[in-house]
Amino acid sequence: MCSFRWYLFLVGFVLMPSLKAQENFTVFFQPQMAINYSVSNTYSHNFSLAHRGYLVKNGTIELEARQLDMIHFSKFDLRDDQSLAFGLQYRFRDIFGNKKDEIRLMQQFNFTKRPYVVRFGHRFRTEQRFTKDFTIHRFRYRFAIDFPLKGETVDIGEPYFAGGFENIWSLAKNSVPQYDARVNAQLGWRLQGGLKLQTGMEYRREDFTSIFPKNIVLLLVGMQLSL
């Protein structure tokens, strides 16, 4: 519970600059659905569909669709606590009148550790983002934590907490490198039939080394089904 309170404090702390700079404050609503499918004991697929829309745009309330993401990952378990994954993402933006569509290739290594009831995760990911006009290379590191809020294991019908923070470094030709930071906190419930529900929020401080960084909040609602 101490870790849970710490994350709530951290999320509140990072939101304070956004509330003071409403003209540079954006809020999105993002529902997402995902399916995990195991092919063998060491090989699995993940398919997900996510929609992102504006609730607040530069400090002004504005309900507007922004993008639709279709994502696939193939994951290979190297050990019980290590995995390697390769992903492909297509981002639809042109149909909403927002910039250009995007294709993204992803490669990641994930390492987890569970010393007690708390599980810690370290994820290293590289990405290549392709649009009609430019290519962006991104390097990402995420630290994640999750644990049951009742008992030592997450049984059916019981809640759990999941959160983490991430640093991102983006490089593109003829552009200054961009540094982003993200922190998120979510509550989840394990239901019957391999189904999980999660809801929470994520705060993003984009291009935080620039004179005018962007403050973004995502309100998250997710459903995940494991087959």
C-alpha positions in Angstrom: 0.0 0.0 0.0 3.0 2.3 0.6 3.9 2.0 -3.1 0.3 2.7 -4.1 0.2 5.9 -2.1 3.6 6.9 -3.5 2.3 6.6 -7.1 -0.8 8.6 -6.3 1.4 11.4 -4.8 3.7 11.2 -7.9 0.8 11.5 -10.4 -0.6 14.5 -8.4 2.8 16.2 -8.3 3.5 15.9 -12.0 0.0 17.3 -12.8 0.6 20.5 -10.9 2.6 22.3 -13.7 -0.2 21.4 -16.2 -2.8 23.0 -14.0 -0.8 26.2 -13.9 -0.3 26.4 -17.7 -3.7 25.7 -19.1 -2.8 27.1 -22.6 -0.4 24.2 -23.0 -2.5 21.5 -21.4 -4.2 18.7 -23.4 -6.4 15.8 -22.1 -7.2 12.7 -24.2 -9.6 9.9 -23.6 -8.2 6.5 -24.7 -10.2 3.3 -24.7 -8.3 0.1 -25.7 -9.1 -3.5 -26.3 -6.4 -6.3 -26.4 -6.3 -10.0 -27.0 -3.4 -12.3 -26.0 -3.1 -15.6 -27.8 -0.6 -18.3 -26.9 0.7 -20.4 -29.7 3.0 -22.5 -27.5 4.6 -22.3 -24.1 7.2 -19.9 -25.3 5.5 -18.1 -28.2 2.4 -15.8 -28.2 0.6 -13.0 -30.0 -0.9 -9.8 -28.8 -3.4 -7.8 -30.9 -4.8 -4.5 -29.7 -7.0 -1.7 -31.0 -6.9 1.8 -29.3 -8.8 5.0 -30.0 -7.6 8.4 -28.9 -9.8 11.6 -28.8 -9.5 15.1 -27.4 -11.3 16.1 -24.2 -9.3 19.3 -23.6 -7.1 20.8 -26.4 -4.6 23.5 -25.4 -6.6 24.4 -22.3 -10.0 24.5 -24.1 -12.7 21.8 -23.9 -13.0 20.2 -27.3 -14.4 16.7 -28.1 -12.6 15.6 -31.2 -11.3 12.2 -32.5 -7.6 12.2 -33.1 -6.4 8.7 -34.1 -7.0 5.0 -34.3 -4.1 2.5 -33.6 -3.9 -1.2 -34.7 -1.0 -3.0 -33.0 0.4 -6.5 -33.2 3.2 -8.1 -31.1 4.9 -11.4 -31.5 6.5 -12.4 -28.1 9.1 -15.0 -27.5 9.8 -16.1 -23.9 13.5 -16.5 -23.3 13.1 -17.5 -19.7 10.3 -17.3 -17.1 11.3 -13.7 -16.4 12.6 -12.5 -19.8 11.0 -12.0 -23.2 11.8 -10.7 -26.6 9.1 -9.1 -28.8 8.6 -7.6 -32.3 5.7 -5.4 -33.1 4.0 -3.6 -36.0 1.6 -0.7 -35.6 -0.5 1.3 -38.0 -1.8 4.6 -36.8 -4.8 6.1 -38.7 -4.8 9.9 -38.6 -5.7 11.0 -42.1 -9.3 9.9 -41.8 -9.7 12.2 -38.8 -8.0 15.2 -40.5 -4.9 15.0 -38.2 -1.5 14.9 -39.9 -0.5 11.8 -41.8 -0.9 8.1 -41.2 2.0 6.3 -39.6 3.6 2.9 -39.7 5.7 1.8 -36.7 8.1 -1.0 -36.3 9.0 -2.0 -32.7 11.6 -4.3 -31.0 11.6 -4.8 -27.2 13.2 -6.8 -24.4 11.4 -7.2 -21.1 12.7 -8.4 -17.8 10.6 -8.9 -14.7 11.3 -9.7 -11.1 8.9 -10.7 -8.3 10.7 -10.7 -4.9 7.5 -10.9 -2.9 3.9 -10.1 -3.9 5.2 -7.0 -5.9 6.3 -7.5 -9.5 8.8 -5.2 -11.0 9.4 -4.9 -14.8 12.1 -3.3 -17.0 11.3 -2.8 -20.6 13.7 -1.6 -23.3 12.2 -0.7 -26.7 13.4 0.7 -30.0 11.0 2.1 -32.6 11.1 3.3 -36.1 8.1 5.6 -37.0 7.5 6.1 -40.7 5.3 8.7 -42.3 5.1 10.1 -45.8 7.3 13.1 -44.8 9.8 11.8 -42.2 11.2 9.0 -40.1 11.7 9.1 -36.3 13.9 6.7 -34.3 12.9 6.3 -30.7 14.6 4.7 -27.7 12.5 3.9 -24.7 13.0 2.6 -21.2 10.0 1.8 -18.9 10.0 0.8 -15.2 6.7 -0.9 -14.2 5.2 -2.2 -11.0 2.1 -4.1 -10.2 0.7 -5.9 -7.1 -2.6 -7.2 -5.7 -4.6 -4.9 -3.5 -6.1 -7.8 -1.6 -4.1 -10.8 -0.4 -0.9 -12.1 -2.0 -2.4 -13.1 -5.4 -4.9 -11.6 -7.7 -7.9 -14.0 -7.6 -11.0 -13.7 -9.8 -13.0 -10.5 -8.9 -10.2 -9.0 -7.0 -8.4 -5.6 -7.7 -4.8 -4.9 -8.4 -2.6 -1.8 -9.0 -0.4 -1.3 -12.0 1.8 1.7 -12.7 5.2 2.9 -14.0 7.3 5.6 -15.5 9.0 5.8 -18.9 11.7 7.9 -20.5 11.8 8.4 -24.3 14.5 9.8 -26.6 13.5 10.6 -30.2 15.8 11.3 -33.1 15.0 12.5 -36.6 17.0 13.9 -39.5 17.4 17.7 -39.5 15.6 17.9 -36.1 16.7 18.5 -32.5 16.5 15.4 -30.3 13.3 15.3 -28.2 13.1 14.0 -24.7 9.7 12.8 -23.2 8.8 11.5 -19.7 5.6 9.6 -18.8 4.1 8.3 -15.5 0.9 6.3 -15.2 -1.2 4.7 -12.5 -4.1 2.2 -13.1 -6.5 0.0 -11.1 -7.4 -3.3 -12.6 -9.7 -6.2 -11.9 -9.4 -9.9 -12.9 -12.6 -11.4 -14.2 -13.8 -14.7 -15.4 -12.6 -16.3 -18.6 -9.2 -14.7 -18.8 -10.6 -11.2 -18.9 -9.0 -8.1 -17.2 -10.4 -4.6 -16.9 -8.1 -1.5 -16.2 -8.8 2.2 -15.7 -6.5 5.0 -14.7 -4.5 7.9 -16.1 -1.1 8.8 -17.6 0.7 12.1 -17.5 3.2 13.0 -20.3 5.7 15.7 -20.3 6.7 15.9 -24.0 9.9 17.7 -25.2 10.6 18.6 -21.6 14.0 20.1 -22.4 12.5 22.7 -24.7 11.3 26.2 -23.7 7.7 25.3 -24.2 7.2 21.6 -23.2 3.8 19.9 -23.7 1.7 18.7 -20.8 -0.6 15.8 -21.7 -3.0 13.7 -19.7 -4.6 10.5 -21.0 -7.6 9.0 -19.3 -7.3 5.3 -19.9 -9.9 2.5 -20.0 -8.8 -1.0 -21.1 -10.0 -4.5 -21.6 -7.7 -7.4 -22.1 -8.6 -11.0 -22.9 -6.1 -13.9 -22.6 -7.0 -17.0 -24.7 
